């Protein structure tokens, strides 16, 4: 993984955004649930 890609992953979850994407399964969701609704990855 290049540094550019790593930075992209780290900014995937934006607490100020209503739209987020799970960094593990890339499923989009609104807001920031405690766990990804798709794969269950802990987001908080
Ligand atoms: Zn997920």
mmCIF file of the protein (N, C-alpha, C, O) and its ligand, coordinates in Angstrom:
data_MODEL
# 
_entry.id   MODEL 
# 
loop_
_entity.id 
_entity.type 
_entity.pdbx_number_of_molecules 
1 polymer     1 
2 non-polymer 1 
# 
_entity_poly.entity_id                      1 
_entity_poly.type                           'polypeptide(L)' 
_entity_poly.nstd_linkage                   no 
_entity_poly.nstd_monomer                   no 
_entity_poly.pdbx_seq_one_letter_code       
;(UNK)(UNK)(UNK)(UNK)(UNK)(UNK)(UNK)(UNK)(UNK)(UNK)(UNK)(UNK)(UNK)(UNK)(UNK)(UNK)
(UNK)(UNK)(UNK)(UNK)(UNK)(UNK)(UNK)(UNK)(UNK)(UNK)(UNK)(UNK)(UNK)(UNK)(UNK)(UNK)
(UNK)(UNK)(UNK)(UNK)(UNK)(UNK)(UNK)(UNK)(UNK)(UNK)(UNK)(UNK)
;
_entity_poly.pdbx_seq_one_letter_code_can   XXXXXXXXXXXXXXXXXXXXXXXXXXXXXXXXXXXXXXXXXXXX 
_entity_poly.pdbx_strand_id                 A 
# 
loop_
_entity_poly_seq.entity_id 
_entity_poly_seq.num 
_entity_poly_seq.mon_id 
_entity_poly_seq.hetero 
1 1  UNK n 
1 2  UNK n 
1 3  UNK n 
1 4  UNK n 
1 5  UNK n 
1 6  UNK n 
1 7  UNK n 
1 8  UNK n 
1 9  UNK n 
1 10 UNK n 
1 11 UNK n 
1 12 UNK n 
1 13 UNK n 
1 14 UNK n 
1 15 UNK n 
1 16 UNK n 
1 17 UNK n 
1 18 UNK n 
1 19 UNK n 
1 20 UNK n 
1 21 UNK n 
1 22 UNK n 
1 23 UNK n 
1 24 UNK n 
1 25 UNK n 
1 26 UNK n 
1 27 UNK n 
1 28 UNK n 
1 29 UNK n 
1 30 UNK n 
1 31 UNK n 
1 32 UNK n 
1 33 UNK n 
1 34 UNK n 
1 35 UNK n 
1 36 UNK n 
1 37 UNK n 
1 38 UNK n 
1 39 UNK n 
1 40 UNK n 
1 41 UNK n 
1 42 UNK n 
1 43 UNK n 
1 44 UNK n 
# 
loop_
_struct_asym.id 
_struct_asym.entity_id 
A 1 
B 2 
# 
loop_
_chem_comp.id 
_chem_comp.type 
_chem_comp.mon_nstd_flag 
UNK 'L-peptide linking' . 
ZN  non-polymer         . 
# 
_pdbx_entity_nonpoly.entity_id   2 
_pdbx_entity_nonpoly.name        ? 
_pdbx_entity_nonpoly.comp_id     ZN 
# 
_pdbx_nonpoly_scheme.asym_id         B 
_pdbx_nonpoly_scheme.entity_id       2 
_pdbx_nonpoly_scheme.mon_id          ZN 
_pdbx_nonpoly_scheme.ndb_seq_num     1 
_pdbx_nonpoly_scheme.pdb_seq_num     101 
_pdbx_nonpoly_scheme.auth_seq_num    101 
_pdbx_nonpoly_scheme.pdb_mon_id      ZN 
_pdbx_nonpoly_scheme.auth_mon_id     ZN 
_pdbx_nonpoly_scheme.pdb_strand_id   A 
_pdbx_nonpoly_scheme.pdb_ins_code    . 
# 
loop_
_atom_site.group_PDB 
_atom_site.id 
_atom_site.type_symbol 
_atom_site.label_atom_id 
_atom_site.label_alt_id 
_atom_site.label_comp_id 
_atom_site.label_asym_id 
_atom_site.label_entity_id 
_atom_site.label_seq_id 
_atom_site.pdbx_PDB_ins_code 
_atom_site.Cartn_x 
_atom_site.Cartn_y 
_atom_site.Cartn_z 
_atom_site.occupancy 
_atom_site.B_iso_or_equiv 
_atom_site.pdbx_formal_charge 
_atom_site.auth_seq_id 
_atom_site.auth_comp_id 
_atom_site.auth_asym_id 
_atom_site.auth_atom_id 
_atom_site.pdbx_PDB_model_num 
ATOM   1   N  N  . UNK A 1 1  ? 0.850   -1.204 0.000  1.00 0.00 ? 1   UNK A N  1 
ATOM   2   C  CA . UNK A 1 1  ? 0.000   0.000  0.000  1.00 0.00 ? 1   UNK A CA 1 
ATOM   3   C  C  . UNK A 1 1  ? 0.882   1.250  0.000  1.00 0.00 ? 1   UNK A C  1 
ATOM   4   O  O  . UNK A 1 1  ? 1.758   1.408  0.850  1.00 0.00 ? 1   UNK A O  1 
ATOM   5   N  N  . UNK A 1 2  ? 0.636   2.126  -0.964 1.00 0.00 ? 2   UNK A N  1 
ATOM   6   C  CA . UNK A 1 2  ? 1.440   3.349  -1.049 1.00 0.00 ? 2   UNK A CA 1 
ATOM   7   C  C  . UNK A 1 2  ? 1.002   4.352  0.024  1.00 0.00 ? 2   UNK A C  1 
ATOM   8   O  O  . UNK A 1 2  ? -0.064  4.213  0.623  1.00 0.00 ? 2   UNK A O  1 
ATOM   9   N  N  . UNK A 1 3  ? 1.841   5.360  0.252  1.00 0.00 ? 3   UNK A N  1 
ATOM   10  C  CA . UNK A 1 3  ? 1.472   6.368  1.251  1.00 0.00 ? 3   UNK A CA 1 
ATOM   11  C  C  . UNK A 1 3  ? 0.188   7.089  0.846  1.00 0.00 ? 3   UNK A C  1 
ATOM   12  O  O  . UNK A 1 3  ? -0.633  7.438  1.693  1.00 0.00 ? 3   UNK A O  1 
ATOM   13  N  N  . UNK A 1 4  ? 0.028   7.304  -0.445 1.00 0.00 ? 4   UNK A N  1 
ATOM   14  C  CA . UNK A 1 4  ? -1.184  7.982  -0.921 1.00 0.00 ? 4   UNK A CA 1 
ATOM   15  C  C  . UNK A 1 4  ? -2.419  7.143  -0.622 1.00 0.00 ? 4   UNK A C  1 
ATOM   16  O  O  . UNK A 1 4  ? -3.447  7.674  -0.202 1.00 0.00 ? 4   UNK A O  1 
ATOM   17  N  N  . UNK A 1 5  ? -2.322  5.851  -0.833 1.00 0.00 ? 5   UNK A N  1 
ATOM   18  C  CA . UNK A 1 5  ? -3.464  4.978  -0.565 1.00 0.00 ? 5   UNK A CA 1 
ATOM   19  C  C  . UNK A 1 5  ? -3.758  4.913  0.936  1.00 0.00 ? 5   UNK A C  1 
ATOM   20  O  O  . UNK A 1 5  ? -4.915  4.903  1.355  1.00 0.00 ? 5   UNK A O  1 
ATOM   21  N  N  . UNK A 1 6  ? -2.707  4.870  1.721  1.00 0.00 ? 6   UNK A N  1 
ATOM   22  C  CA . UNK A 1 6  ? -2.893  4.807  3.173  1.00 0.00 ? 6   UNK A CA 1 
ATOM   23  C  C  . UNK A 1 6  ? -3.630  6.054  3.654  1.00 0.00 ? 6   UNK A C  1 
ATOM   24  O  O  . UNK A 1 6  ? -4.549  5.957  4.466  1.00 0.00 ? 6   UNK A O  1 
ATOM   25  N  N  . UNK A 1 7  ? -3.232  7.220  3.157  1.00 0.00 ? 7   UNK A N  1 
ATOM   26  C  CA . UNK A 1 7  ? -3.876  8.464  3.557  1.00 0.00 ? 7   UNK A CA 1 
ATOM   27  C  C  . UNK A 1 7  ? -5.347  8.442  3.169  1.00 0.00 ? 7   UNK A C  1 
ATOM   28  O  O  . UNK A 1 7  ? -6.203  8.946  3.897  1.00 0.00 ? 7   UNK A O  1 
ATOM   29  N  N  . UNK A 1 8  ? -5.626  7.851  2.012  1.00 0.00 ? 8   UNK A N  1 
ATOM   30  C  CA . UNK A 1 8  ? -7.007  7.780  1.546  1.00 0.00 ? 8   UNK A CA 1 
ATOM   31  C  C  . UNK A 1 8  ? -7.844  6.941  2.511  1.00 0.00 ? 8   UNK A C  1 
ATOM   32  O  O  . UNK A 1 8  ? -8.974  7.309  2.833  1.00 0.00 ? 8   UNK A O  1 
ATOM   33  N  N  . UNK A 1 9  ? -7.303  5.833  2.967  1.00 0.00 ? 9   UNK A N  1 
ATOM   34  C  CA . UNK A 1 9  ? -8.026  4.962  3.884  1.00 0.00 ? 9   UNK A CA 1 
ATOM   35  C  C  . UNK A 1 9  ? -8.281  5.674  5.203  1.00 0.00 ? 9   UNK A C  1 
ATOM   36  O  O  . UNK A 1 9  ? -9.371  5.577  5.768  1.00 0.00 ? 9   UNK A O  1 
ATOM   37  N  N  . UNK A 1 10 ? -7.284  6.382  5.688  1.00 0.00 ? 10  UNK A N  1 
ATOM   38  C  CA . UNK A 1 10 ? -7.420  7.048  6.990  1.00 0.00 ? 10  UNK A CA 1 
ATOM   39  C  C  . UNK A 1 10 ? -8.469  8.148  6.970  1.00 0.00 ? 10  UNK A C  1 
ATOM   40  O  O  . UNK A 1 10 ? -9.029  8.493  8.010  1.00 0.00 ? 10  UNK A O  1 
ATOM   41  N  N  . UNK A 1 11 ? -8.736  8.697  5.802  1.00 0.00 ? 11  UNK A N  1 
ATOM   42  C  CA . UNK A 1 11 ? -9.712  9.780  5.717  1.00 0.00 ? 11  UNK A CA 1 
ATOM   43  C  C  . UNK A 1 11 ? -11.075 9.300  5.252  1.00 0.00 ? 11  UNK A C  1 
ATOM   44  O  O  . UNK A 1 11 ? -11.973 10.102 4.998  1.00 0.00 ? 11  UNK A O  1 
ATOM   45  N  N  . UNK A 1 12 ? -11.223 7.977  5.141  1.00 0.00 ? 12  UNK A N  1 
ATOM   46  C  CA . UNK A 1 12 ? -12.504 7.446  4.672  1.00 0.00 ? 12  UNK A CA 1 
ATOM   47  C  C  . UNK A 1 12 ? -13.630 7.797  5.627  1.00 0.00 ? 12  UNK A C  1 
ATOM   48  O  O  . UNK A 1 12 ? -14.720 8.173  5.197  1.00 0.00 ? 12  UNK A O  1 
ATOM   49  N  N  . UNK A 1 13 ? -13.370 7.675  6.924  1.00 0.00 ? 13  UNK A N  1 
ATOM   50  C  CA . UNK A 1 13 ? -14.389 8.002  7.914  1.00 0.00 ? 13  UNK A CA 1 
ATOM   51  C  C  . UNK A 1 13 ? -14.186 9.442  8.376  1.00 0.00 ? 13  UNK A C  1 
ATOM   52  O  O  . UNK A 1 13 ? -13.210 9.767  9.052  1.00 0.00 ? 13  UNK A O  1 
ATOM   53  N  N  . UNK A 1 14 ? -15.130 10.291 7.993  1.00 0.00 ? 14  UNK A N  1 
ATOM   54  C  CA . UNK A 1 14 ? -15.082 11.705 8.340  1.00 0.00 ? 14  UNK A CA 1 
ATOM   55  C  C  . UNK A 1 14 ? -16.234 11.994 9.303  1.00 0.00 ? 14  UNK A C  1 
ATOM   56  O  O  . UNK A 1 14 ? -17.404 11.916 8.928  1.00 0.00 ? 14  UNK A O  1 
ATOM   57  N  N  . UNK A 1 15 ? -15.894 12.323 10.526 1.00 0.00 ? 15  UNK A N  1 
ATOM   58  C  CA . UNK A 1 15 ? -16.925 12.539 11.538 1.00 0.00 ? 15  UNK A CA 1 
ATOM   59  C  C  . UNK A 1 15 ? -17.836 13.706 11.190 1.00 0.00 ? 15  UNK A C  1 
ATOM   60  O  O  . UNK A 1 15 ? -18.951 13.791 11.704 1.00 0.00 ? 15  UNK A O  1 
ATOM   61  N  N  . UNK A 1 16 ? -17.381 14.604 10.328 1.00 0.00 ? 16  UNK A N  1 
ATOM   62  C  CA . UNK A 1 16 ? -18.188 15.772 9.956  1.00 0.00 ? 16  UNK A CA 1 
ATOM   63  C  C  . UNK A 1 16 ? -19.085 15.487 8.763  1.00 0.00 ? 16  UNK A C  1 
ATOM   64  O  O  . UNK A 1 16 ? -19.877 16.337 8.358  1.00 0.00 ? 16  UNK A O  1 
ATOM   65  N  N  . UNK A 1 17 ? -18.961 14.298 8.205  1.00 0.00 ? 17  UNK A N  1 
ATOM   66  C  CA . UNK A 1 17 ? -19.736 13.972 7.012  1.00 0.00 ? 17  UNK A CA 1 
ATOM   67  C  C  . UNK A 1 17 ? -20.908 13.067 7.353  1.00 0.00 ? 17  UNK A C  1 
ATOM   68  O  O  . UNK A 1 17 ? -20.826 12.245 8.266  1.00 0.00 ? 17  UNK A O  1 
ATOM   69  N  N  . UNK A 1 18 ? -22.005 13.226 6.611  1.00 0.00 ? 18  UNK A N  1 
ATOM   70  C  CA . UNK A 1 18 ? -23.152 12.346 6.798  1.00 0.00 ? 18  UNK A CA 1 
ATOM   71  C  C  . UNK A 1 18 ? -22.995 11.068 5.998  1.00 0.00 ? 18  UNK A C  1 
ATOM   72  O  O  . UNK A 1 18 ? -23.710 10.089 6.214  1.00 0.00 ? 18  UNK A O  1 
ATOM   73  N  N  . UNK A 1 19 ? -22.048 11.090 5.068  1.00 0.00 ? 19  UNK A N  1 
ATOM   74  C  CA . UNK A 1 19 ? -21.848 9.933  4.203  1.00 0.00 ? 19  UNK A CA 1 
ATOM   75  C  C  . UNK A 1 19 ? -20.479 9.333  4.479  1.00 0.00 ? 19  UNK A C  1 
ATOM   76  O  O  . UNK A 1 19 ? -19.458 10.009 4.356  1.00 0.00 ? 19  UNK A O  1 
ATOM   77  N  N  . UNK A 1 20 ? -20.465 8.070  4.847  1.00 0.00 ? 20  UNK A N  1 
ATOM   78  C  CA . UNK A 1 20 ? -19.196 7.392  5.118  1.00 0.00 ? 20  UNK A CA 1 
ATOM   79  C  C  . UNK A 1 20 ? -19.168 6.056  4.400  1.00 0.00 ? 20  UNK A C  1 
ATOM   80  O  O  . UNK A 1 20 ? -20.194 5.545  3.950  1.00 0.00 ? 20  UNK A O  1 
ATOM   81  N  N  . UNK A 1 21 ? -17.974 5.509  4.306  1.00 0.00 ? 21  UNK A N  1 
ATOM   82  C  CA . UNK A 1 21 ? -17.813 4.200  3.664  1.00 0.00 ? 21  UNK A CA 1 
ATOM   83  C  C  . UNK A 1 21 ? -16.993 3.325  4.596  1.00 0.00 ? 21  UNK A C  1 
ATOM   84  O  O  . UNK A 1 21 ? -15.960 3.751  5.112  1.00 0.00 ? 21  UNK A O  1 
ATOM   85  N  N  . UNK A 1 22 ? -17.452 2.111  4.809  1.00 0.00 ? 22  UNK A N  1 
ATOM   86  C  CA . UNK A 1 22 ? -16.705 1.187  5.657  1.00 0.00 ? 22  UNK A CA 1 
ATOM   87  C  C  . UNK A 1 22 ? -15.326 0.934  5.045  1.00 0.00 ? 22  UNK A C  1 
ATOM   88  O  O  . UNK A 1 22 ? -15.235 0.578  3.870  1.00 0.00 ? 22  UNK A O  1 
ATOM   89  N  N  . UNK A 1 23 ? -14.252 1.110  5.821  1.00 0.00 ? 23  UNK A N  1 
ATOM   90  C  CA . UNK A 1 23 ? -12.909 0.881  5.300  1.00 0.00 ? 23  UNK A CA 1 
ATOM   91  C  C  . UNK A 1 23 ? -12.617 -0.592 5.032  1.00 0.00 ? 23  UNK A C  1 
ATOM   92  O  O  . UNK A 1 23 ? -11.662 -0.916 4.326  1.00 0.00 ? 23  UNK A O  1 
ATOM   93  N  N  . UNK A 1 24 ? -13.421 -1.470 5.583  1.00 0.00 ? 24  UNK A N  1 
ATOM   94  C  CA . UNK A 1 24 ? -13.177 -2.903 5.386  1.00 0.00 ? 24  UNK A CA 1 
ATOM   95  C  C  . UNK A 1 24 ? -13.931 -3.448 4.175  1.00 0.00 ? 24  UNK A C  1 
ATOM   96  O  O  . UNK A 1 24 ? -13.339 -4.094 3.311  1.00 0.00 ? 24  UNK A O  1 
ATOM   97  N  N  . UNK A 1 25 ? -15.233 -3.188 4.113  1.00 0.00 ? 25  UNK A N  1 
ATOM   98  C  CA . UNK A 1 25 ? -16.035 -3.776 3.037  1.00 0.00 ? 25  UNK A CA 1 
ATOM   99  C  C  . UNK A 1 25 ? -16.504 -2.744 2.018  1.00 0.00 ? 25  UNK A C  1 
ATOM   100 O  O  . UNK A 1 25 ? -17.129 -3.090 1.015  1.00 0.00 ? 25  UNK A O  1 
ATOM   101 N  N  . UNK A 1 26 ? -16.198 -1.473 2.281  1.00 0.00 ? 26  UNK A N  1 
ATOM   102 C  CA . UNK A 1 26 ? -16.502 -0.388 1.333  1.00 0.00 ? 26  UNK A CA 1 
ATOM   103 C  C  . UNK A 1 26 ? -17.994 -0.179 1.120  1.00 0.00 ? 26  UNK A C  1 
ATOM   104 O  O  . UNK A 1 26 ? -18.404 0.409  0.119  1.00 0.00 ? 26  UNK A O  1 
ATOM   105 N  N  . UNK A 1 27 ? -18.803 -0.656 2.053  1.00 0.00 ? 27  UNK A N  1 
ATOM   106 C  CA . UNK A 1 27 ? -20.241 -0.394 1.960  1.00 0.00 ? 27  UNK A CA 1 
ATOM   107 C  C  . UNK A 1 27 ? -20.509 1.023  2.481  1.00 0.00 ? 27  UNK A C  1 
ATOM   108 O  O  . UNK A 1 27 ? -20.079 1.367  3.582  1.00 0.00 ? 27  UNK A O  1 
ATOM   109 N  N  . UNK A 1 28 ? -21.205 1.833  1.709  1.00 0.00 ? 28  UNK A N  1 
ATOM   110 C  CA . UNK A 1 28 ? -21.520 3.189  2.157  1.00 0.00 ? 28  UNK A CA 1 
ATOM   111 C  C  . UNK A 1 28 ? -22.648 3.195  3.176  1.00 0.00 ? 28  UNK A C  1 
ATOM   112 O  O  . UNK A 1 28 ? -23.560 2.369  3.118  1.00 0.00 ? 28  UNK A O  1 
ATOM   113 N  N  . UNK A 1 29 ? -22.575 4.130  4.103  1.00 0.00 ? 29  UNK A N  1 
ATOM   114 C  CA . UNK A 1 29 ? -23.657 4.273  5.088  1.00 0.00 ? 29  UNK A CA 1 
ATOM   115 C  C  . UNK A 1 29 ? -23.677 5.718  5.534  1.00 0.00 ? 29  UNK A C  1 
ATOM   116 O  O  . UNK A 1 29 ? -22.678 6.427  5.420  1.00 0.00 ? 29  UNK A O  1 
ATOM   117 N  N  . UNK A 1 30 ? -24.816 6.151  6.043  1.00 0.00 ? 30  UNK A N  1 
ATOM   118 C  CA . UNK A 1 30 ? -24.936 7.526  6.506  1.00 0.00 ? 30  UNK A CA 1 
ATOM   119 C  C  . UNK A 1 30 ? -24.660 7.596  7.998  1.00 0.00 ? 30  UNK A C  1 
ATOM   120 O  O  . UNK A 1 30 ? -24.932 6.650  8.737  1.00 0.00 ? 30  UNK A O  1 
ATOM   121 N  N  . UNK A 1 31 ? -24.112 8.737  8.436  1.00 0.00 ? 31  UNK A N  1 
ATOM   122 C  CA . UNK A 1 31 ? -23.804 8.898  9.838  1.00 0.00 ? 31  UNK A CA 1 
ATOM   123 C  C  . UNK A 1 31 ? -22.632 8.025  10.241 1.00 0.00 ? 31  UNK A C  1 
ATOM   124 O  O  . UNK A 1 31 ? -21.827 7.622  9.402  1.00 0.00 ? 31  UNK A O  1 
ATOM   125 N  N  . UNK A 1 32 ? -22.539 7.733  11.547 1.00 0.00 ? 32  UNK A N  1 
ATOM   126 C  CA . UNK A 1 32 ? -21.438 6.900  12.014 1.00 0.00 ? 32  UNK A CA 1 
ATOM   127 C  C  . UNK A 1 32 ? -21.957 5.922  13.066 1.00 0.00 ? 32  UNK A C  1 
ATOM   128 O  O  . UNK A 1 32 ? -21.896 6.187  14.267 1.00 0.00 ? 32  UNK A O  1 
ATOM   129 N  N  . UNK A 1 33 ? -22.472 4.781  12.586 1.00 0.00 ? 33  UNK A N  1 
ATOM   130 C  CA . UNK A 1 33 ? -22.964 3.758  13.518 1.00 0.00 ? 33  UNK A CA 1 
ATOM   131 C  C  . UNK A 1 33 ? -21.813 3.161  14.321 1.00 0.00 ? 33  UNK A C  1 
ATOM   132 O  O  . UNK A 1 33 ? -20.650 3.272  13.931 1.00 0.00 ? 33  UNK A O  1 
ATOM   133 N  N  . UNK A 1 34 ? -22.138 2.538  15.426 1.00 0.00 ? 34  UNK A N  1 
ATOM   134 C  CA . UNK A 1 34 ? -21.087 1.939  16.254 1.00 0.00 ? 34  UNK A CA 1 
ATOM   135 C  C  . UNK A 1 34 ? -20.347 0.849  15.490 1.00 0.00 ? 34  UNK A C  1 
ATOM   136 O  O  . UNK A 1 34 ? -19.142 0.666  15.659 1.00 0.00 ? 34  UNK A O  1 
ATOM   137 N  N  . UNK A 1 35 ? -21.080 0.131  14.652 1.00 0.00 ? 35  UNK A N  1 
ATOM   138 C  CA . UNK A 1 35 ? -20.469 -0.927 13.840 1.00 0.00 ? 35  UNK A CA 1 
ATOM   139 C  C  . UNK A 1 35 ? -20.988 -0.832 12.412 1.00 0.00 ? 35  UNK A C  1 
ATOM   140 O  O  . UNK A 1 35 ? -22.096 -0.358 12.163 1.00 0.00 ? 35  UNK A O  1 
ATOM   141 N  N  . UNK A 1 36 ? -20.171 -1.288 11.494 1.00 0.00 ? 36  UNK A N  1 
ATOM   142 C  CA . UNK A 1 36 ? -20.591 -1.311 10.099 1.00 0.00 ? 36  UNK A CA 1 
ATOM   143 C  C  . UNK A 1 36 ? -21.836 -2.180 9.978  1.00 0.00 ? 36  UNK A C  1 
ATOM   144 O  O  . UNK A 1 36 ? -21.845 -3.314 10.458 1.00 0.00 ? 36  UNK A O  1 
ATOM   145 N  N  . UNK A 1 37 ? -22.895 -1.660 9.338  1.00 0.00 ? 37  UNK A N  1 
ATOM   146 C  CA . UNK A 1 37 ? -24.124 -2.437 9.198  1.00 0.00 ? 37  UNK A CA 1 
ATOM   147 C  C  . UNK A 1 37 ? -23.962 -3.661 8.315  1.00 0.00 ? 37  UNK A C  1 
ATOM   148 O  O  . UNK A 1 37 ? -24.798 -4.564 8.341  1.00 0.00 ? 37  UNK A O  1 
ATOM   149 N  N  . UNK A 1 38 ? -22.890 -3.696 7.534  1.00 0.00 ? 38  UNK A N  1 
ATOM   150 C  CA . UNK A 1 38 ? -22.682 -4.815 6.614  1.00 0.00 ? 38  UNK A CA 1 
ATOM   151 C  C  . UNK A 1 38 ? -21.782 -5.899 7.201  1.00 0.00 ? 38  UNK A C  1 
ATOM   152 O  O  . UNK A 1 38 ? -22.171 -7.063 7.292  1.00 0.00 ? 38  UNK A O  1 
ATOM   153 N  N  . UNK A 1 39 ? -20.559 -5.495 7.602  1.00 0.00 ? 39  UNK A N  1 
ATOM   154 C  CA . UNK A 1 39 ? -19.598 -6.502 8.047  1.00 0.00 ? 39  UNK A CA 1 
ATOM   155 C  C  . UNK A 1 39 ? -19.402 -6.504 9.557  1.00 0.00 ? 39  UNK A C  1 
ATOM   156 O  O  . UNK A 1 39 ? -18.761 -7.407 10.095 1.00 0.00 ? 39  UNK A O  1 
ATOM   157 N  N  . UNK A 1 40 ? -19.944 -5.506 10.247 1.00 0.00 ? 40  UNK A N  1 
ATOM   158 C  CA . UNK A 1 40 ? -19.824 -5.489 11.699 1.00 0.00 ? 40  UNK A CA 1 
ATOM   159 C  C  . UNK A 1 40 ? -18.523 -4.905 12.213 1.00 0.00 ? 40  UNK A C  1 
ATOM   160 O  O  . UNK A 1 40 ? -18.247 -4.974 13.410 1.00 0.00 ? 40  UNK A O  1 
ATOM   161 N  N  . UNK A 1 41 ? -17.721 -4.332 11.333 1.00 0.00 ? 41  UNK A N  1 
ATOM   162 C  CA . UNK A 1 41 ? -16.470 -3.705 11.756 1.00 0.00 ? 41  UNK A CA 1 
ATOM   163 C  C  . UNK A 1 41 ? -16.763 -2.594 12.748 1.00 0.00 ? 41  UNK A C  1 
ATOM   164 O  O  . UNK A 1 41 ? -17.657 -1.775 12.538 1.00 0.00 ? 41  UNK A O  1 
ATOM   165 N  N  . UNK A 1 42 ? -16.006 -2.577 13.822 1.00 0.00 ? 42  UNK A N  1 
ATOM   166 C  CA . UNK A 1 42 ? -16.227 -1.538 14.824 1.00 0.00 ? 42  UNK A CA 1 
ATOM   167 C  C  . UNK A 1 42 ? -15.712 -0.202 14.295 1.00 0.00 ? 42  UNK A C  1 
ATOM   168 O  O  . UNK A 1 42 ? -14.551 -0.092 13.901 1.00 0.00 ? 42  UNK A O  1 
ATOM   169 N  N  . UNK A 1 43 ? -16.577 0.815  14.285 1.00 0.00 ? 43  UNK A N  1 
ATOM   170 C  CA . UNK A 1 43 ? -16.238 2.113  13.716 1.00 0.00 ? 43  UNK A CA 1 
ATOM   171 C  C  . UNK A 1 43 ? -15.967 3.165  14.777 1.00 0.00 ? 43  UNK A C  1 
ATOM   172 O  O  . UNK A 1 43 ? -15.430 4.227  14.465 1.00 0.00 ? 43  UNK A O  1 
ATOM   173 N  N  . UNK A 1 44 ? -16.325 2.891  16.026 1.00 0.00 ? 44  UNK A N  1 
ATOM   174 C  CA . UNK A 1 44 ? -16.089 3.863  17.088 1.00 0.00 ? 44  UNK A CA 1 
ATOM   175 C  C  . UNK A 1 44 ? -15.331 3.223  18.239 1.00 0.00 ? 44  UNK A C  1 
ATOM   176 O  O  . UNK A 1 44 ? -15.038 3.890  19.231 1.00 0.00 ? 44  UNK A O  1 
HETATM 177 ZN ZN . ZN  B 2 .  ? -18.000 -3.073 6.701  1.00 0.00 ? 101 ZN  A ZN 1 
# 
